[in-house]
Amino acid sequence: MTLASGARLPTLTIETINLAAQAKGSIHDDEKAREMGYEGGFVGGITVLGYMMRLMHEQFGVAWLESGTFSGRLRQPLYAGVAATVEGTVVEQPSTENGGRVTVELKVLDPKGTVAAFASAGCRAHEHG
């Protein structure tokens, strides 16, 4: 895999899971979410952000765990039991000037292609793999 600016990381497809579905009366509860006009309970935000971290871990391994940085935001609800797509694009390639770090823009897409969450993440890349 090349880490040049503009390079795309291999796409990750994840079957979503709502780990907070038992939180009755919350936006994660199907019944409450439907009362509020949504399709169902939301997959927890930390879970959705974790999908992007998983892509970084799969691509950069120990380097991600040891030196990773992450800043993400949620944009749209993501529901359980759907195939979410995680994409990443290199926006800053490793160089001497940046200490050998790669920066990746990430996004989670719902099955309709709508961005549910996005992030910027980085880590040392010389240990990649």
Secondary structure, DSSP 4 states (H G I P E B T S, - for coil): ---STTPBPPPEEEE---TTTT-TTSTTSHHHHHHTTSSSPBPPHHHHHHHHHHHHHHHHHHHHHHH-EEEEEE-S--BTTSEEEEEEEEEE---TTTTTEEEEEEEEE-TTS-EEEEEEEEEE-TT--
